[in-house]
Amino acid sequence: MKKILISVAALALATSGAFAQNTVDFATVDTDGNGTVSLAEAQAVWKDLTEDAFKAADADGSGELSAEELATLPAPAQ
């Protein structure tokens, strides 16, 4: 049982980075200050962000991301 617990703990530590939440400051991404983030603004931070991924995050279909929608994106690659 002890070996299983140690294995589970090690696995949890090894994978915790994969589940890191997006901690990007909304105001930093919203460079024009209009209160939403465009695809171009998001791609300045998320270099590999595709239009399809952006549209998937755009829950209300407005063509721009709110702070809540932006928070659903994974942390940008560093």
Buried (B, 14 or more C-beta within 10 A) or exposed (E): EEEEEEEEEEEEEEEEEEEEEBEBEBEEBBEEEEEBBBBEBBBBBBEEBEEEBBEEBBEEEEEBBBBEBBBEBBBBEE
